[in-house]
Amino acid sequence: MKLLHIDASILGDNSVSRQLTAALVEAVRQKHPGTSVTYRDVAAEPIAHLSGEILGAAFTPETDWNATQRSERALTDSLINEFLAADVIVIGAPMYNFSIPSQLKSWIDRIAAAGRTFKYTENGPVGLAGGKKVLIASSRGGVYSNDQGRAMDFQEDYLRTVMGFVGITDLHIVRAEAVNMGDDKRATAIHAAREAIAALAL
């Protein structure tokens, strides 16, 4: 089994999502000994946001690409190949300002690629990356799973939507919220998330 592990938190050792992705990866490895893991820390090694220059390579003959376009195309191909090769994808997705970190969005913008992970048809887009399991470690400083907070959640629903867009329906979210609302709530949230990981059918 091949596993792709993505971390995106900028908080280092203080990150809850990093604690949970590590626990998810360990749970998969215990269930499936011999699992090979590819790791990307998109906070420590950021992926450039898409630009007109980077996108322009798709509409320019390769012989006319500049150095940036060549290097960024190579990176994009590497990211897509890692994504497509993985059987399981573990994503750390903290909520920043009601959404995901821009570093994680940059990764998504590279792997959501027409002709590689989805295609357009007469009946609309069709995902090409099905058959994978995605495990998301969601962390939130406040509470966004209740009726009042749900209207401000552009994190988990976005991830479900984009993964569904590329054909992935086997998706599970392990959530720790209220982690910035006091030490007791933080500890309770992390404990509940770890119990949820232990209960996952991997």
N, C-alpha and C positions, 0 to 999 in steps of 0.2 A: 504494500500500500504506500502511496505517495501523499504526503501532507504538505500543504503550503501554509505557513504561519506568518501573518501580517500584524505588526504592531504599529500604532499610530499616535499613541499618547506622548505629549511633550514633557510629562512629569517624571520620567525616569523611575527610580525606585519607589516613589510616592504614588505611582499610578495603580489604580484599582483594576483597570482593564488589562494591564500587563500581568498582574497577579492571576487574573482569571484566564487569560489566553494560555499562560504557562500551565495552569491546572487542566485546561481542556486538552492541550497537546499531550500532557502526561497521561491523561485518562485514555486517549486514543492509543498511545504507545503501550499501555498496560493491556488493553483489549486486543491489540494487534501487534505483537512483538515483531520487530524487524521493520517497522514503519520507517521510511526515510523522510526526513524533514528538510524542507527548504525554508529559510527564514529571511524575511525582509522587514527592516525597521524603517518605515517611511518617514519617521520623525528625525531619526539620526542621519539618514541618508535620503533627503527629500528628492522626490521626482519633480522635475520642472512642470509647472502648469502649462497646459496647452497654449500655444501662441499661434499667430498667423504664420510665423516662420516655420514652426514645426508642422502645422497642418498643411502648409503650402507644398510640402514634399509630395503629398498625395496627388497633386495636380501639376507636378513638374517632372520632366524626364529625369531619371536617376543620374544621368551624366551631368545634369545642371545643379544637383544638390550641393549646398555648401557644407562646411565641416559640421556645423550644428545640426543640420538636417540629417546628415549621415549618422552621427552619434546618437541622436534622439530616435531615429528609426530603429537602430540596432537595439536600443534600450526597450523601446516599445515591443519589438518582436520578442525580446527575452522575457518581458513581463507577461505577454500573452501566452508564450510557450509554457512558462511556469504554471500559469493559471489553468491552461488546458490539460497539462500533464497530471495535475493533482486530482486525487480521488476525494480528499477531504481538504477543506479550506477553513482555517481558523482565523478570524478577524477580530482584532481589538478595536472597538468603536466607542470611545468616550463621546459624550455629548458636549459640544462647544457651541454656546450661543444658539441652542435649540436644534443644532444640526451636527454633522460629523466634522472632524478636523479637515482643513483644506488639504493637508498632506494625504489623507485617505482618499479624498475626492480626486486628487491628481492621479492616484493609482487606478481608481475606477475609470477615469477618463481614458486611460491607456488601454485597459483590458476590455472595455465596451467598444469593440471594433467591428464595424460592418464587414462582412465577409469572413470574419474569423470567429467571433463569439455570438453574432446574430446576423440575420440577413433580412432584407426587405423583400416582400412578395406582394402580389396583387391584393392579398387579403390582410396586409399589414406585416409588421416585423415578426420574425420567428427566431427564437433562441437556438443557438447551436452548441451550447456548453452544458447540456443536461447530463444527468447521471452522476452528479457530484453531491456531496454533503457539505453544507456550509454551517459552521458553528460560529456564532457571533457573541463576543463578550461585550455587553452594553453596560456602560457606567454613566451615572448621572448624579450631579451634585444635589439636585432637588428631586421632587416627586412628579413624574409626568405620565404615570400609568392610570391616574384617576381621571374622572370626567373633566375636572378643571384644568389639569395639566396636559391632557391628551391633545388639545388644540394647539399646543406649542411644540409638539413632538414632530420634528422634521428629520429625525435621526433613524429610528428603527423602521418606520414606514418607507423611508427612502431606500434603505438597504434591502428590504423585502422586494420593493418594486424593481430596483435595478438588477438584482439577482434573478428575479423572475423573468425580466426582460431578456436576459441571456440564456434562459431555459432551465434555471435551477429552481426546483420546487421543494427539495429536501433541505429545509433551512430551520435552524433552531437558534433561539436567542436566550442567552443566560444573562439575566439583568441584576445589577446592583445599583439601586438608586437611594437617594437621600444621604449620599456618602459625605456631603459637606454640611450636614445638619447636626453635627455633634458626634463625638467619639462612639457613643453607644449605638446610634443609628448606623454609623459606618460599619462597626463590627457586626451588627445584626445583618446588614445587607450583604456583606461579604460572606458571612456564614451561610446565609440562605442561598446565595449563588453557588457556593461550593457544594451544598447539598443537591442543588439542581443538576450540577455537573455529574455528581455521583449517580444520579438517577437516570441520566441520559442513556438511551439505547444506541450504543456506538458499534 
